């Protein structure tokens, strides 16, 4: 046995183990969910198959038990259990916890009963067979014409082929369903490719065994093609389970980081208001960094509320629409113009200190519509600014557009469009 072949058996085991590690928290947390239990069983049996099918493990099993080729029915049983888990997974996927639960239970009992019967038959046939010469890599073809062992080999291959064919067809049909999440669809495609490749494993084995029955030698299909197909198939199946979770996780992380980065212009502007910046911690999670930046921005916006000019925002919105911007962008540009004007008004107020006696009147003068206005005017509306900080921050990256809206809003009334 070459070292490369040895590695090829363990590579899919590692990938399958990674898929199991990713799914394990959900499986343990939601153990009563039949779908998650089916996924867990599938991954456990898949890992076990490749662990015990590795040539060194086969030799170890035979040596420890002292029974030549005892690893054969054991590996066959694990592969049969894996085949059953494929069907159980499809049953859970198709039916779920719906009004068809009675149908689901019947189908589950049927699969378990049939494949448990196959496992029992495998051990009975092995006990009846005479297989004294240990075969590590080519047992299926070496004993292809041996009574009872011949039937055992054919039985496990047929059970595997039937389960793989049904699963491949249903997974491919599901992958073409409308409305699926893109990551789930790709996961199903990898699963489908894995099950189709598994059929190549069965086809290679059956062809090699059939050749022995007719007196021909195609053992290379059994010793080279079949193991390679099994390794590729297992890797594809593992990737099929990993892709939806890893893809959604990475997509969410990218969305959070992009949102955090898009708030940078508004955050920088707010530093001129507070004289500080949001708390920064290298160990903080992306979610926490985003929350801290949003909180910092909203707190700073509230400090600017007394300087906001609602009339300027209304004129700027009309100017944005008149300049041809769609309404959402015009609203964001109007908010940006108002915000920049408020920052400038605050800076002017700080540069021109007033005598104590005039402080209250100065505050009223710089804030034409505050909650403390004796005329009873309402506080400037900050709802849009606080809610749509993303949109406002994005338009701050386009100072030319902001300047155009600002200039148009400041034009004499007769030059404004009829939108005003």
C-alpha positions in Angstrom: 0.0 0.0 0.0 1.4 3.4 -1.0 1.6 6.3 1.4 -0.5 8.4 -1.0 -3.3 5.9 -0.8 -3.1 6.0 3.0 -3.4 9.8 3.0 -6.4 9.6 0.6 -8.4 7.7 3.1 -7.8 10.1 5.9 -8.3 13.4 4.0 -12.1 12.9 3.6 -12.1 11.8 7.3 -10.7 15.2 8.3 -13.2 17.1 6.1 -16.1 15.0 7.4 -14.9 15.6 10.9 -14.8 19.4 10.3 -18.4 19.2 9.0 -19.4 17.3 12.1 -17.7 19.8 14.4 -19.5 22.7 12.7 -22.9 20.9 13.0 -22.4 19.4 16.5 -23.4 22.4 18.6 -26.8 22.6 16.7 -27.3 18.9 16.9 -26.7 18.8 20.7 -28.9 21.9 21.3 -31.8 20.7 19.1 -31.4 17.0 19.5 -35.2 16.4 19.1 -35.1 17.8 15.6 -35.1 14.6 13.3 -33.3 16.5 10.5 -30.4 17.4 12.7 -30.2 13.9 14.2 -30.1 12.5 10.6 -27.3 14.9 9.7 -25.4 13.9 12.8 -25.8 10.2 12.2 -24.8 10.6 8.5 -21.5 12.4 9.4 -20.7 10.0 12.3 -21.1 7.0 10.1 -19.2 8.6 7.2 -16.3 9.3 9.4 -16.4 5.8 10.8 -16.4 4.3 7.3 -13.2 6.0 6.3 -11.5 5.4 9.6 -12.1 1.7 9.5 -11.8 1.3 5.7 -8.2 2.6 5.8 -5.9 -0.3 4.9 -3.9 0.1 8.1 -7.1 0.1 10.2 -8.3 -3.0 8.4 -5.1 -4.8 9.2 -5.3 -3.7 12.8 -8.9 -4.9 13.2 -8.1 -8.3 11.8 -5.0 -8.6 14.0 -6.7 -7.5 17.2 -9.7 -9.8 16.8 -7.6 -12.7 15.5 -10.3 -13.4 12.8 -9.0 -13.1 9.1 -11.0 -10.5 7.2 -13.4 -9.7 10.1 -12.9 -6.1 9.1 -14.9 -6.8 5.9 -18.4 -7.3 7.5 -17.6 -4.5 9.9 -16.8 -2.0 7.2 -19.7 -3.3 5.1 -22.1 -2.7 8.1 -20.8 0.8 8.6 -21.3 1.6 4.9 -24.8 0.1 5.0 -25.6 2.2 8.1 -24.3 5.2 6.2 -26.5 4.4 3.2 -29.5 4.2 5.6 -28.6 7.6 7.1 -28.7 9.1 3.6 -32.3 7.9 3.2 -33.3 9.0 6.7 -31.9 12.5 5.9 -33.9 12.7 2.8 -37.1 11.6 4.6 -36.5 14.3 7.3 -35.8 16.9 4.6 -38.8 16.2 2.5 -41.4 15.7 5.2 -40.1 17.4 8.3 -42.4 18.0 11.3 -45.6 18.6 9.3 -49.0 16.9 9.1 -47.2 14.1 7.3 -45.4 13.1 10.5 -47.2 9.7 10.5 -45.9 9.1 6.9 -42.5 10.2 8.0 -42.5 7.7 10.9 -43.6 4.9 8.6 -40.9 5.6 6.1 -38.3 5.9 8.8 -39.3 2.5 10.3 -39.2 0.9 6.9 -35.7 2.2 6.1 -34.3 1.2 9.6 -35.9 -2.2 9.4 -34.7 -3.0 5.9 -31.1 -1.8 6.4 -30.9 -3.3 9.9 -31.9 -6.6 8.2 -29.1 -6.1 5.6 -26.6 -5.6 8.4 -27.7 -8.8 10.1 -27.5 -10.7 6.8 -24.0 -9.5 6.2 -22.8 -11.0 9.5 -24.7 -14.3 8.9 -23.2 -14.6 5.4 -19.7 -13.9 6.7 -20.1 -16.6 9.4 -21.1 -19.1 6.7 -18.3 -18.1 4.2 -14.8 -19.6 4.2 -12.3 -16.6 3.9 -9.1 -17.8 5.5 -6.6 -15.6 3.4 -6.4 -12.0 4.6 -7.0 -9.4 1.9 -6.5 -5.8 2.8 -7.2 -4.0 -0.5 -8.9 -6.4 -2.9 -11.1 -8.6 -0.8 -14.2 -8.0 -3.0 -12.6 -9.3 -6.2 -10.5 -12.0 -4.4 -13.5 -13.6 -2.9 -16.0 -12.7 -5.7 -16.6 -16.4 -6.5 -16.6 -17.7 -2.9 -20.0 -19.0 -1.7 -21.8 -16.8 0.8 -19.0 -14.1 0.5 -20.1 -13.6 -3.0 -23.7 -12.9 -1.8 -22.4 -10.7 1.0 -20.4 -8.5 -1.4 -23.4 -8.2 -3.8 -25.8 -7.4 -0.9 -23.8 -4.5 0.5 -23.2 -3.0 -2.9 -26.8 -3.2 -3.9 -27.9 -1.6 -0.6 -25.4 1.2 -1.2 -26.4 1.7 -4.8 -30.1 1.9 -4.1 -29.7 4.4 -1.3 -27.2 6.5 -3.3 -29.4 6.6 -6.4 -32.5 7.7 -4.5 -30.6 10.3 -2.5 -28.8 11.7 -5.5 -32.1 12.1 -7.5 -34.0 13.8 -4.6 -31.1 16.1 -3.7 -30.7 17.3 -7.3 -34.4 17.9 -7.6 -34.4 19.9 -4.4 -31.4 22.0 -5.5 -33.5 23.2 -8.4 -36.4 24.4 -6.1 -37.3 28.1 -6.4 -36.6 30.4 -3.5 -33.7 28.5 -1.9 -30.9 30.5 -0.2 -27.9 30.7 -2.5 -25.6 29.0 0.0 -28.0 26.2 0.6 -28.4 25.7 -3.1 -24.6 25.4 -3.5 -24.5 23.0 -0.6 -27.1 20.8 -2.2 -25.2 20.8 -5.5 -22.1 19.6 -3.7 -24.2 16.9 -2.0 -25.7 15.9 -5.3 -22.2 15.7 -6.9 -21.0 13.6 -4.0 -23.8 11.1 -4.3 -23.4 10.8 -8.0 -19.7 10.1 -7.4 -20.7 7.5 -4.9 -22.5 5.7 -7.7 -19.1 5.6 -9.5 -17.8 3.7 -6.5 -20.6 1.2 -6.7 -20.3 0.9 -10.5 -16.5 0.3 -10.3 -16.9 -2.4 -7.5 -19.8 -4.2 -9.3 -18.0 -4.2 -12.6 -14.8 -5.6 -11.1 -16.8 -8.3 -9.3 -18.8 -9.1 -12.4 -15.6 -9.5 -14.4 -14.4 -12.1 -11.9 -17.7 -14.0 -12.4 -17.1 -14.1 -16.1 -13.4 -15.1 -15.8 -12.0 -11.6 -16.5 -9.6 -9.5 -14.5 -10.7 -5.8 -13.9 -9.4 -5.7 -10.3 -7.9 -2.3 -10.9 -11.4 -0.9 -10.8 -11.8 -2.3 -7.3 -8.3 -1.3 -6.0 -7.8 2.1 -7.7 -11.0 3.7 -9.1 -13.4 2.7 -6.3 -11.4 4.0 -3.4 -10.6 7.2 -5.2 -14.3 7.7 -6.1 -15.2 7.1 -2.4 -12.7 9.7 -1.2 -13.9 12.3 -3.7 -17.5 11.6 -2.9 -17.1 11.9 0.8 -15.2 15.1 0.4 -17.9 16.6 -1.8 -20.6 15.5 0.7 -18.7 17.1 3.6 -18.3 20.3 1.6 -22.0 20.2 0.9 -22.7 20.3 4.6 -20.1 22.9 5.3 -20.9 25.4 2.5 -24.3 26.6 3.8 -23.0 27.2 7.3 -19.6 28.6 6.4 -21.0 30.7 3.6 -23.8 32.3 5.7 -21.3 32.9 8.5 -18.8 34.6 6.3 -21.5 36.5 4.5 -22.8 37.8 7.8 -19.3 38.8 9.0 -18.7 40.6 5.7 -22.0 42.4 6.0 -21.1 43.6 9.6 -17.6 44.7 8.5 -19.0 46.5 5.5 -21.6 48.3 7.6 -18.9 49.2 10.1 -16.7 50.6 7.4 -19.5 52.5 5.7 -20.1 54.4 8.9 -16.5 55.7 8.9 -17.3 59.1 7.2 -20.1 59.9 9.7 -18.0 58.7 12.6 -15.1 61.0 11.6 -17.5 64.0 11.3 -18.9 63.3 14.8 -15.4 63.3 16.3 -15.4 67.0 15.6 -18.5 67.3 17.7 -17.4 65.2 20.7 -13.7 65.7 20.5 -13.3 61.9 21.0 -13.9 58.7 19.1 -15.8 55.4 19.7 -14.1 53.0 22.1 -11.7 50.7 20.4 -10.6 47.2 21.5 -8.6 44.8 19.3 -10.2 41.9 21.1 -13.8 43.2 20.4 -15.9 41.2 18.0 -17.0 42.8 14.8 -20.6 42.9 16.1 -19.4 44.8 19.2 -17.3 47.3 17.2 -20.4 48.0 15.0 -22.6 48.6 18.0 -20.0 50.9 19.6 -19.7 53.0 16.4 -23.4 53.2 15.9 -23.9 54.2 19.6 -21.1 56.8 19.3 -22.7 58.4 16.2 -26.2 58.5 17.6 -25.0 60.1 20.9 -23.1 62.7 19.0 -26.1 63.4 16.7 -28.2 64.1 19.8 -25.7 66.7 20.9 -26.2 68.4 17.6 -30.0 68.4 17.8 -30.3 72.0 18.9 -28.4 73.2 15.9 -30.4 71.3 13.2 -32.5 73.4 10.8 -35.6 71.6 9.6 -36.3 74.3 7.1 -32.9 73.8 5.5 -33.5 70.1 5.4 -36.8 70.5 3.6 -35.2 73.0 1.0 -32.3 70.6 0.5 -34.6 67.7 -0.1 -36.5 69.7 -2.8 -33.1 70.8 -4.3 -32.0 67.1 -4.4 -35.1 66.1 -6.2 -34.9 69.0 -8.6 -31.3 68.0 -9.4 -32.5 64.6 -10.5 -31.6 62.4 -7.5 -34.0 59.7 -6.6 -36.1 60.4 -3.4 -34.1 58.1 -1.0 -30.8 59.6 -2.0 -32.2 63.1 -2.0 -33.4 62.6 1.5 -29.9 61.3 2.6 -28.2 64.3 0.8 -30.6 66.7 2.6 -29.8 65.2 5.9 -26.1 65.5 5.2 -26.4 69.1 4.2 -28.4 69.8 7.4 -25.8 67.9 9.5 -22.8 69.8 8.1 -24.6 73.1 8.6 -25.3 72.1 12.3 -21.7 71.2 12.8 -20.6 74.6 11.4 -23.3 76.4 13.5 -22.0 74.7 16.6 -18.4 75.6 15.8 -19.5 79.3 15.3 -21.3 79.2 18.6 -18.3 77.9 20.4 -16.0 80.5 18.8 -18.2 83.4 19.9 -18.7 83.2 23.7 -21.6 85.2 25.0 -21.9 87.2 28.3 -23.7 85.1 31.0 -26.7 87.4 30.8 -27.1 86.7 27.1 -26.4 83.0 27.2 -30.0 81.9 27.2 -31.0 84.2 24.4 -28.0 83.1 22.4 -28.9 79.5 22.8 -32.4 80.4 21.6 -31.0 82.3 18.6 -28.7 79.5 17.5 -31.5 77.0 17.9 -34.7 78.2 16.2 -36.8 75.2 17.1 -35.7 73.6 20.4 -37.7 71.9 23.1 -37.0 74.9 25.4 -38.4 77.4 22.9 -41.0 79.5 24.8 -43.1 79.7 21.7 -43.8 76.0 22.1 -42.1 75.0 18.9 -41.1 71.3 18.8 -37.6 70.0 18.9 -36.0 69.5 15.5 -36.8 66.1 14.0 -33.8 63.8 14.4 -35.7 60.6 13.5 -34.3 60.2 10.0 -30.7 61.0 11.1 -30.8 58.5 13.9 -32.5 55.8 11.9 -30.7 56.2 8.6 -27.1 56.8 9.7 -25.9 54.3 7.0 -27.5 56.3 4.2 -26.2 59.6 5.5 -22.7 58.3 6.0 -22.6 56.9 2.5 -23.5 60.2 0.9 -20.8 61.9 2.9 -18.4 60.1 0.6 -19.7 62.3 -2.3 -19.0 65.9 -1.3 -19.6 67.1 -4.9 -23.2 66.0 -4.7 -23.6 67.5 -1.2 -22.2 70.8 -2.4 -24.5 70.9 -5.4 -27.6 70.3 -3.2 -26.4 72.9 -0.7 -25.9 75.5 -3.4 -29.2 74.8 -5.0 -31.0 75.0 -1.6 -29.4 78.3 -0.9 -30.5 79.8 -4.3 -33.2 82.5 -4.3 -36.7 81.2 -4.1 -37.5 82.2 -7.7 -34.7 80.0 -9.1 -35.9 76.9 -7.3 -37.9 74.2 -9.1 -41.5 73.7 -8.7 -40.8 70.7 -6.5 -40.1 73.3 -3.8 
